[in-house]
Amino acid sequence: MVSSSKKIENEKLVAGLSYILIGIIWYFIDNKVNKSDFAKFHVKQAMNLIVISILINACIEILSFITFNIFRMVSWVFGVIFLVLWLVAIINVINHEKKHVLIIGKFAERYLKF
């Protein structure tokens, strides 16, 4: 049997690593971890943040290509915004809190069903 503090540390590790993709993979492979509500919450938040970041950046890159780099500054601004959202999410994991990522976090609960 795994001690309670060891279980919490594993949950926090998976939750934190999910924001750099490793924890998402770990969550879906390890049957012990995927029973954790805390890890599941942060895996959903991380997947949501990663997907929305990729989609927005792809749209900006396409618009930038079409309009000859007018959107490069917009791309930089969104990059900074996503960096701040990512840092806040990591701080939430460290503090063992289940808080939605600002603005986009609610989409994870609505659209990611697992």
Secondary structure as GFF3:
##gff-version 3
##sequence-region A 1 114
A	DSSP	alpha_helix	4	18	.	.	.	ID=ss1
A	DSSP	alpha_helix	22	29	.	.	.	ID=ss2
A	DSSP	three_ten_helix	33	35	.	.	.	ID=ss3
A	DSSP	alpha_helix	37	66	.	.	.	ID=ss4
A	DSSP	alpha_helix	72	94	.	.	.	ID=ss5
A	DSSP	alpha_helix	105	111	.	.	.	ID=ss6
###
